[in-house]
Amino acid sequence: MRTAFSRVLLGFCCLGVPFLLLTVLPSASMQEQNNNRRPRTVGSNQNTNQAPANSAPQEVDEGDVVRVETQLVSVPAVVTDRNGRPLAGLKLDNFVLMEDGKPQRLTNFATTETPFEIALVLDTSGSTRDEIGLIRDAAKAFIRALRPGDRVAVVGFKNLNRSGGPLAAVDVVSDLTDNRERLHLAIDDLDTSNGTPLYDALGRVAEQIFREPPREELRGRRAIVALTDGVDSSSNSDFGEARAKLNRAGVATYFIQVSTEDYVEDRLLKDCEDDGRLTLSAKQLERFRRLFVPQLQKEDYQDFCRLGPFERMDISRRLYNLGRQEMNEMARGSGGKNFAAASLTDARAAFAQVAQEIGTQYSLGYYPANKTRDGAFRQIKVELRGVKDGTVRAREGYYAPK
C-alpha cells in the first residue's frame, strides 16, 4: 500500500539540576582561615558566563566547601481507569515510586493542568512530496488539540545541495512557541528531502530545542511527537546515540508510525539509474551489516547499487522490523507511546490520541538515593496508592551519569 514515506532504518533521563552541599570539616587551628574561603564546585567552571569547555576537575584543598552535582529524575506517568479513560485530579500522595526496588522520596509533582513543551518531528522525505498536504493538515489539527500554554517546535527534513547530489538534512522550522499562527506558518513552510535523517533529528531536538533546562514548573513536561515509519536512511548518528541524548534530556517520546513498507520496497528494487529509486547511505548499510550479517566483509555493503534485488528486499524487511522494535523500546522506556497508523489519513486520529494523552499526563520527580555515577541502568516502577481500579504507565528507567 502506498502511503506517505520513504526510507530505511530507525532510530531515546535525567536533568542536571541542584547541588548537594558537602562540608569537609577543618581542624580547629585552621577554622577561622577556612571560613573566609569561597565555595568551589568540583569539575566546573566558576565563571557562570562562560561554558565549561572540557575543563579539568579542580583540586580540592582541605577545608574547602565542595559542591557535588546531583540530578533530578523526571518520570512522566499516565493513569487510566478500568476502561482506559484518563484519571485526573490525583495528588502526589497517590503515587509511590521505586528505583531498583527501593522507595524514593518524590520532591516534584506536576498535575495534568501544567503546560507541556513538545517537539513535533514530521518525516517529510521521499514519497511525501505527493501527500505533504495531508501531513500539514494532520499537524495543524494536532496543534489545535493542544491546550493554551503548551509550546511546540516544528522539525522536518530538507535537501542541501552538495557536489555529489542533494543531501537530506534536519530542518528546525520553528523553535518552541505557543503562538498558533506562527506554528501554522512553520508547518506551511515544511520542505521535503531525498532521505530520512531520523536519528539526527531526534538528537537535534535534545541538543537544540531542549538544550536549556526547563523552568521549574515544566520539569518532566517535555515530549517528542514524531510522525514517521521509523526507518532511517541517511543519518550520521544511530539509534543508540539518539536514545542516549533524549534519555539525558528526560524527554517522553511518542511515535505515530505510518506504514510505508510496500512503497519503499518498490522503490528499493528500482534500477540505480532510476530517479525514483531509494538507497541506503554507506553508514546505514554498515550498521545493517554489523547488526545482521557481521560475518560478511565491509566491502560487500559499501555500495547499495551493487546489491542484488533479494538482498535489498531482505534489508528492507529486516530494517522495518528493527524500526518498529526500536520505536517501541524508545517510547516505552521514556514513558511515551507508539501509535500505529495504516495511512496518513489515520495519522490524524493518532495525533488526537497523543494530544489527549499529553493533556492527561502527570510528572513525578525525585533525587535518587543511589548517587553512584557508574552509568548503570536504574529501573523505575511507579505504583498507585488509594486509587481504585487505576492503572499507571510510566517511564521504565534511566541510565545513571558517569
C-alpha positions, 0 to 999 in steps of 0.5 A: 500500500502506498502511503506517505514515506520513504526510507530505511532504518530507525532510530531515546533521563535525567536533568542536571539540576541542584547541588548537594552541599558537602562540608569537609570539616577543618581542624580547629587551628585552621577554622577561622582561615577556612571560613573566609574561603569561597565555595568551589564546585568540583569539575566546573567552571566558576565563571557562570558566563562562560561554558565549561569547555572540557575543563579539568576537575579542580583540586580540592584543598582541605577545608574547602566547601565542595559542591557535588552535582546531583540530578533530578529524575523526571518520570512522566506517568499516565493513569487510566481507569478500568476502561482506559479513560484518563484519571485526573485530579490525583495528588502526589500522595497517590503515587509511590515510586521505586528505583531498583526496588527501593522507595524514593522520596518524590520532591516534584509533582506536576498535575495534568493542568501544567503546560507541556513543551513538545517537539513535533518531528514530521518525516517529510522525505521521499514519497511525501512530496505527493501527500505533504498536504495531508501531513500539514493538515494532520499537524495543524489539527494536532496543534489545535488539540493542544491546550493554551500554554503548551509550546511546540517546535516544528522539525522536518527534513530538507535537501542541501545541495552538495557536489555529489547530489542533494543531501537530506538534512534536519530542518528546525522550522520553528523553535518552541512557541505557543503562538498558533499562527506562527506554528501554522506558518512553520508547518506551511513552510515544511520542505521535503528531502531525498532521505530520512535523517531520523536519528539526527533529528531526534538528537537535534531536538535534545541538543537544540530545542531542549538544550536549556533546562526547563523552568521549574514548573515544566520539569518532566513536561517535555515530549517528542511527537514524531510522525514517521515509519521509523526507518532511517536512511541517511543519518550520521548518528544511530539509534543508540546515540539518539536514545542516549541524548533524549534519555539525558534530556528526560524527554517522553517520546511518542511515535505515530508510525505510518506504514510505508513498507510496500512503497519503499520496497518498490522503490528499493528494487528500482534500477540505480539509474532510476530517479525514483529509486531509494538507497541506503547511505554507506553508514546505514548499510554498515550498521545493517551489516554489523547488526545482521550479517557481521560475518560478511566483509565491509566491502560487500555493503559499501555500495547499495547499487551493487546489491542484488534485488533479494538482498535489498528486499531482505534489508528492507524487511529486516530494517522495518522490523528493527524500526518498529522494535526500536520505536517501541523500546524508545517510547516505552522506556521514556514513558511515551507511546507508539501509535500505529497508523495504516495511512496518513489519513489515520495519522490524524486520529493518532495525533488526537490520541497523543494530544489527549494523552499529553493533556492527561499526563502527570510528572513525578520527580525525585533525587535518587538515593543511589548517587553512584555515577557508574552509568548503570541502568536504574529501573523505575516502577511507579505504583498507585496508592488509594486509587481504585481500579487505576492503572499507571504507565510510566517511564521504565528507567534511566541510565545513571551519569558517569 
